[in-house]
Amino acid sequence: LDERLSGIQNLRFHAMVYNVPSSIREQRIEEMLHMVELWDKRSNEVRTYSGGMKRRLELARGLLHHPKVLFLDEPTLGLDPQTRNRIWEYILEMRQQEGTTIFLTTHYMDEAEQADRIAIIDYGKLVAMDSPEKLKGIVSQDIISVKTNDNEQAIEEIRRRYQTEATRNGDEISFEVSSGEEFLPSFLKEFATKVLSVNLRQPSLDDVFLKLTGHEIRHEKVHDEFKALVRQHGRRMRH
């Protein structure tokens, strides 16, 4: 971004460089600025923008010319849910109507669900890659998530009583059972550790990540790990 220019001037320059047709240029720019909620600030110099505003303008700039291949590195990090949803509606419409190929790094698993193929990276290593549905098939059973007054004791009791391993996920612990609806009544009746809350659900991509890595996703490290993997593969290709 050129901080001496206004937001709209930056987009006009970008549109000209990438040959966005003049007949749709201003309409496309207005669409982008409304989408990232910068229309009211379009005439302000970019140097007056906050960090979040600059990030949104960069995203608008990247989408403006409708590239055939789009690389997005945590594109909606820090955005409010409404703006995030608008951006994804636009991106998915581009993919559907224009066949755009999208490479995305994200720690939002609902965003990852939109992909045709997902690579799970942990500490710079590729641990799995497949379609969302096939990855979720790794966790083939129902998921029980519980909060207790003593999670360490609960993990040990689950291991001893049910011969299965529970994993931590924030202030909850989770474990797999073959038939959750049948399991829950007896679990609540027999379990000695005090249960504060319990939830039964189908497996998600978060559960897949937890099962493959043994820990929940670390939001702040996702794009660093992806970049490290890209650099590593780049070195191998050069050799």
N, C-alpha and C positions, 0 to 999 in steps of 0.2 A: 504493500500500500504506500502511496505517496502522501505523506502526512501534510504536505502543503496544499493539497487539493481537497475539495469537499468530497463527501461520500458519493454523491451523484457524479461528480467529475471523474472520480476513480473508475466508476463503472462504465461511464461513457468511453473513457480511454481504453479500458479492457475490451469493450464491445467492438471498438474500431480495430484494435490490434487483431482480434480473432474473427473479424469479418462477419459479425452478426449483421444480417441484412438491415439496411437503414429503414425499411418499411415496418419492421417490428422492433427496432432497437429501443425506442423510448418506452414502448409498452412492456417489453421484457424487463427493462431496468426498473420500471415502476412496480411490476410484479415482485421482483426480487426484494426491493426495499420494503414493500409492505410485508412480505413473508418474514423478513428478519426484524421487523418492527423498527426500521430506521427511516421511514418515509418523512417523519416530522423533523428529523435531524439531517436530511439529505443535503442541505446547503451549508452545513457546518463543516469547518476544516477537520480533517481526520485527527489532527494532533490534539483536538479538544475531546475526542472520544475516549471513553473508558476502555479498559482492556477487553471487557465483554462485548462492547459495541464493535471494536475492531475485529474481534473474532467472528462476529455475525456478518460484518461487511466482507471479510475474507471468504466466508462460506457463500455469500451471495455472488461474489466475483467468480468463484470456482464453478458455480452452476449456471452462470449467465449465458455462456456460449453453447450449452448443451453438448459437452464433450462426449465422444464415443466411448472413451474409457475414463472412469472417474475414480480417483484415489481419495479416500476420506479417512482422516486420522482423528478419531474421537470427535466427530463433527458436531455433536449436540451436547458435549460436556458443559455443564453449568447453565444450560438454557432452561427456561421455565417450560412446564409440560405443554402448554398451548403452542408456543413457538416450535418446540421439538416435534409435535404432531404435524404442524403445518409443513415443516421442512421435509419430514418423511413422506407425507402425502405427495409432495412435489417430486421427490426423488423416485418414488415407486411409479409415479405416472410417467416420468421420463423413461424408466426401464421398460415399462410395458409398451409405450407408444413408439419409442425410438430404438429399443434394443440396447440401451446403455449397459456396458459392463462396469460393475462397481466392485472395487476392492475396499474393504472397510475394516478398521480396527475399532472395537467398542467394548465397553464393559457392561453395557445394557443388553441383557439377554433377550429382551423383546425385540431389539433391533437385529440381533444376530439371527433370530427366528425368520427374518425376511430373506435370508440368504439361501441360495441353492446349495452351497457347500460351506461348511464351517471348519476352520482350523483352530484347535485349542492349544494355546501356547502357555507353558509354565516355566519360569526361570530360563527363558530363551530357548526352550526345547519344544519341538512339535510333539505333542503327546497323542493327538487323535485328529483325524480329518475325515468328514463324511457329511451326508445330508443331515438336516436337523432331526428328522424322524429316525434315521438309523442311529444317530448318536444317542437319542433318548432311549433307544432300544437297549443300550448298555445297562440302563437301570430299568429292569423289566418288571419290577414289583411296585406296589404302592409305597408311598412315603409317609411315615408318621413323624411329625415334628412336635416336640414337647418342650415346655418351659417348666423347670422344677425349682424347688428351693435349694437343691444341691446337685448341680449337673455332674460333678465328678462321681458322686455316689450313684446317680442315675445311670451313667455310662457303665459303671461296674455291674450294677444290678441287671441291666439289659444284656450284658455279655454273659453273666452267670445264668440268668433265668431263661433267656431265649436263644442263647448260643449265636448271637449276631453282634456285629460291631456298630456302634453309634458314632456319629461324627458331629463335631461342633460346627455351628453356623450362627455366628453372633452370640446372642444369649440363649439360643435354642440348641437342642440336640436332635439329630434326625437319624432314623434307621429304616430299613426296608422290611416289609412283610408281604406275604403272598396274597392275602385277602384282608384288606384293611377293615372293611365293615364288620367282618366276623371277629377280627382280632381285638378291636377297640373295647367292647364291653368287658371282656375278661381282663384285658390289660388294666383298665381303670379300677376294676374290682380288686385285682391281686397285687398291683404295683405298690411296693412299700414306701418308696420315696414320694414325697408330696408333689403332686402335679398341679401346676398353676394354670396351664393352658395346654390344649392339644389340638392338632390339626391333621387331617387326612387329605392327601391330594395325589394326583398323578405325577409322574416324574417330569421335571423341567430341565432345561439346559444348565441351570444352576446346580441341580443335583448331579448331572453328568460331570461338570467341572469338579465338584466336591469329591465324587467317587474316584475320578482319575488322578486327582492331585492330592487329596487328603486335606484340603483346606479351602475356604471360600475365596472368591476372586478378590484380588487386591487392586482396587480401582486405579490407584495412582501409578501402577507399574505396567499396565496393559500395553500402551503404545511404546514404552521403552523396550519391552521384551520383543515386540514385533520388529522394531527397528534393528535390534541386536540379531534376530534370526535372519533378517534380510541381508545384513552386513556379512554374517557368517556364510550364507549361501553364495553371496557375491564373491567372496574370497575363494570359495571352492571352484566356482565357475572359471575364475581367472587362472587358477592353477591347472 
